[in-house]
Amino acid sequence: MAGAPTIWVSGDMSEQISDFNGEYTLILISSKQRISLGKSLEAARKKLKELGREDIANQLR
């Protein structure tokens, strides 16, 4: 998404996490769905785990 720094991209480029004005957001590229993950990296990791996406949470450091 334009204007927001991307901090993570999946290997197949179907998902990304961007920082929109201090809020981490998971973006599903094909549907353009945005899922708010929180305002800190720790909150984002916790939310990803709640969503069953430990695979992504483990990649964020």
Secondary structure, DSSP 8 states (H G I E B T S, - for coil): -TTS-EEEE-TTSSEEEEEETTEEEEEETTTTEEEEEESSHHHHHHHHHHTT-HHHHTT--
